[in-house]
Amino acid sequence: MGGTGKQSFMGGAALLTLTMVITKLIGALYKIPVANLLDKEGMSAFYAAYNIYNLLLVVSTAGLPLALSRLISEAEALGRENQKRRVFRVTSALFLLLGIVCSAVMFFLAEPLAALLHNSMAVAAIRVLSPAVLFVCVLSAVRGYTQGQGNMRPTALSEIIESLTKLIVGMVLVWWLLQQGYPKHIGAAGAIAGVTAGTFLGMVTLLVYLLRRRGYRRSTDTPQSRRTIMRRLLSIGVPITVGACGMTLLNLLDQSLVQGTLQNSLGLSESVATALYGEYTYAVNLFALPTAFIYPVTISLIPAITAALTRRDYRAARSHTASAFRMTALLAIPAGVGLSVLARPIMDFLYFAVPDTAAAAAEHLRVLGFASILVCFMSMTNAILQAYGRERIPLWTLIAGGVMKVVTNYLMVANPAIGIHGAPVSTLYCYALIVLLNLIAIWRCVPEKPDYFQVFWRPAAAAVVMGIGARCIYNTLSLAMPGRIAVIITVLLSVVIYAVLAVALGAVRREDVAGLPKGEKIARFLRN
């Protein structure tokens, strides 16, 4: 297959980062109107189906595309065309089998899965979403193949098409179903049908690309046996998959525990418990947002740690580790503080069509905003431990966090005086324990130990001042203008306040930004 269309590493990373920003914006245009239409009952069914889908998706596609990409990249570098073709055929067959099995599980076991989450109204949404797992498996096979050849354009194009289709089909279907008088949980099935349609069209786009670019380059290399390729694929992909299941499993565990406790311990009906959890999902949606923007930082910095260790340049490894912490703190702490301090204004701004739900969700977001900071650091510390060859530690800390979540969920949600408000607190405790254990592990296992105080205090101080300023600015502006305009101005001014303070306090360093795209220009303005 010819015409790979390679980009440089930084060019490919920049392209995927830009694509992520675009797809996140499209995703917001999809989820925010859908939430306004469905309200808490419909969104509870929506997220029940989506959480199950995410778990099966992680199991089938989290580690294997990366493993495929590595094997293809290796064969490409050595000019082994026959090896490339066999690797792609073997892995494509595995992806297809996984997709069929996981889609069948979602479709035929929709009722038991919904019962596991204590939400019988999610059955329709689960069934409608089931084909998407198969489509994404095929997508992942082609993406892994093209990425292994250094070509990120097909991935970027398919992701944008997938997001746009999800937006258009999901919005049209949910609006039409509700206009026809169908209940909210059927509307949720219509909304989530957009995800299925999007993955289908993304799959078609990549298959067309693959067929148009297929060419036959002669090669005399002897490919490895199918058994050897499968063994190598699984040895790389399975550990990554197990680690990637963590947050998805915690989300499923959270939903099952909270709704089960509300019904079994507090004696609430399924409809009441579902509505309460639906309010919680509105906050969870924003809680997950900061983590998405930490991902490019991880991609840019963590490989540098691995390269430095390979060269036995431990000073550089320490510098990169500290930079990874500083960049995460610089982005995550103000985002979490902002979500907590402006929880009610943000919720009212986004979900104006369901004001009661927005008000209830704001109470959860005040806690989850701080928890989002911890999730960002969990992702970063996991990556650092993996870069230093300590892949098993994140699995054990995840188990410890899961135990913490089970215990605290039961103790708080089962308390009538706390109820559903214990769910975000248990989430905060869960991720706090994981991050604490990861930080201890890094301190004990990593020779190039970062100075945690130096890493955290500057961005934390700037974020605290920003948070106080944001609250004061909003309270003042909301007296003189509509709340939605006041929110926009407050957010913009808060960003300026934080940026000025971060630079003034020295939270941003030259070495942290110099390696990023266009980072040299920014570094000229920094004094340290």
Steps between C-alpha positions, in 0.01 A plus 500: 500500500659825389468871547539517874507881521730513803530800729773580748442395861429858611287563192292191571467587869393856414243369249348261756495774766314736264262216411434435869409866558263497201332174603462623860325814376271290279440268795393796713259611226357146516485426872385838633184530281425129551518548878267799476249290305520175698527638856614278787288190423614475139864579577513223759402246232741664254798465735408147607531388138806716437690370803444137395603589144816668626603194700454261208672753275803519729519121523494462123696804379707668774829313471477303176510797257816623671650151476404482132649843440831393658524180295414682177747777579772242564433323170481833315840607634656173381325509162321170569186532286396134536530531879281814494231328298492193723494706821208702366306190391553317830406798713203591279357152554550537878335845501205370299449208738521726807255744344244233419522347850477832686215630283311174555551530877351850499206407278395163641585574865360854505245420771745332744751782442234762572396307812863495613490880494155505664350687203249300295426805281846474342423179306401674174805728507735206564360306203514798265863562595612136468605505129734792572749267673541295181539813288764644733695174498529519121584872532776422747661241275534746213610783730767283654624406153520858368647639823765229493610644165523849651182628331258670740276663236256207459451485877439876521256499207302201627474646851357829372250321272404273789437796732300700243279201416440434870395862546263517203338156524475501881349848521248440222386165642463611862307811396269302269431224755413748775281697259313176425428456871739214575631477861840639596677162510398437136627848419831395659512202263449740209776730623744215543414368152708794382807329650424181307446692176819700554718194557348334192577796274848537650561131427380540139727803455809307608412190297458716187836664576663160540354365175604809304857484634549132465792414283735205485867560567711194430706370788708190562476496880359197678227604744473358849248226568146599590547350846814709563327818383198429720723433802691825447177694447348372823817543705505871412126567493363312802691689776404833341137388477487393865640836610265696274192325644555677832298819472226330295461230765484765772222682312300178464564410864388846604173481309415150619584574865325836519175393338499168683559667837232763438247227423604227745618701803284812478196325353460736203318385189697434182359813333597726791848348531549527124400867505743575784783324320403682180565833678840368603592411138471865398788580735694188399494618138695817590715319756654290222584799278838616644650151461455512123729801477771333711530220245710697245736604780550134588562410137760776463694453824487134606685361193779745583539331840528159338758627248709659776499178703606305193799735461569471876461878516342506846529877535286547189253236626462694826450824309232345278322345798490834680377670181222246466386578854526876454308504171226282648475722808500810281198378302307279741495706821341818356250294297386312812488813717302683232245219469453494879481875560271571202303174518153656522555774238654251257216251544236771459681623188523158333170342609261794496210282377506285818570749784406268787732228372777755442468625859518147642796408276689813612518359854677193363732701275632702794659178629574337164688809384772424756478128416574583134841634608576163658391307189744706292782417741397135503541488121837674516643295787380177338684596182818587690498168685450318169788695342725378783392139448267483803186406305347289779494775765211694335293181501546454876429865577188477285379202703564695822300793361217268402484359853493855637211584265298194603541571872441877488209466256328258730565701816390834357237428233321262738478779758160671457652832607752485212350278228608573142728781621736233631574385142730790400671491841578128459637577153727766651626257767555226241723706272674669794613158625615391152706817449647482849612140448638583154698794640644277773588238240675757280694628801611150595553343156623784281865596554445850357255615769299816425467773766126484563484830691672689218273331246170587667520821701527758220209382281296428815557854635414655162184284476382595851532872423331443164213313670440780751515756220261299282241480776523874573488595131193285434313627807565858389420453130184296560346801674542715189442261208338166406659199667610332176698806386646532849624139484677552166673819616594342835660196334700715259623733776585199720719354226685832472543525878637148525735541203648821643542348847650177363765691308565743787547218752721300266256210466588477130862422413688529176579129480133410550383674183810495279430145376136569414388616151590872468630479855822685422310823438319473834823410682659833401259683729575282804772595741567159662 
